[in-house]
Amino acid sequence: MLPAGKINVTVLWDKKVFSPYFLTKGTTVNSDCYIGTLKSLNAHLQVCPTSKLSEVLLIHGNTGPYANVCTTEAITNFGWIVLPHPLYSPDPASSDYHLFGPLKKSM
């Protein structure tokens, strides 16, 4: 049996919204790819009746495509607030706790 290989997924959620974005094989996460994901999220939030676009808080990595000038500019244009997450923090990101914990239990 061959190994499944790597699967790259970006997971976006709110109180009621869960949106996984799977990258196609061979795609690299760069600034353009990440901005495309954020644009998809913004479009989804605009049609979601319970979302308030003025209150979007974003937690994401602080290196590579996440800290790129183009990415920062796009987030500013959306009017979102980026919550700081220290580089090499011993505290897990909220996704590590809320997403991967239950996933490990189900395996």
N, C-alpha and C positions, 0 to 999 in steps of 0.2 A: 504494500500500500504506500503510495506516495504522500509526502507531507502536503498539507493544504497551502503552505506558503504564507506570506504576509498578507493581511487584509488591513487596509487603512480606512478608518472611519472617523468622521467628525460627528460628535453627538451634541445636539443642541436641545435644551429643554427649558420649560417654564413650569408653572404649577400644573398645567394641563396639557402642554405641548411637548411631544417627544419627536425629534426629527433626526434620524441618522442620515448622514451623507456618505455613501461609499464611493471611494475613488476607483476609477477604472484601472486595470492592470497597466503598470508602466508609468502612471502619472506621478509626478513629483509634487509635493506640497511646496509651492512657492507663493510669493505675494499675490500673483494674479489668480492662482487657484483659490487661495484663502479669501480674497476679496470676492470672488464669484460665489463662494459659500455664504459669505456675509450678505451679499445682495439677495441670494435666495431666501435667507432668513428674514431680511427686511421685507421682501415681497410677501412672504408668508404672514408676517406680523401685521402687515397693512390690511389683510383681508380677515384676520382673526378678530372676532368681535370683542374678545375679552382683553386684548393686548392694548397697552398704552405705550406708544413709540417714544414718548418723552421720558419714560421711566425704565429704559432698557439698561441693565447693568451687565457688563461683559467681563468674564474672567477667562483669560487665555494665557498661553505661554508668553514669555517676554524675550524671546530670541528669534532669530531667523525671520520667517515671513510674518510673524505676529508683531514684530517691532519695526518692520520696514516703514519708511516714510510714507509710501503710497497707502499702506494698510492703515496707518494712523490717520491719514487724511480722509480716507473713506469712512472710518468710524466717526470722525468728527463731523463729516457731512451728514451722517445718519442721525447725529445728535445723541449718540449713546455715550455712556460713561464706562470707562474701563477701570475695574477694581484692581489694585495692585496685588501681585502675587510675587513675593521675593524669589529671586533666582536661587536655586539650590536650597529651597526652604525644607526644613525637616517636617513641616506640616504637610499632609497630603492635600492636593486640590480636592474640592468638593466632589468632582467626578470620580476621583480615586475611591472615595468612601461610598458614594451613593450608587455608582454604576458598577464598578468592578467587584465590590464586595458581594452583592447578590449574584453577579455573574459567576464568580468563583464557587459560590455555594451550590448553584444549579449544576455545575460540572461535577 
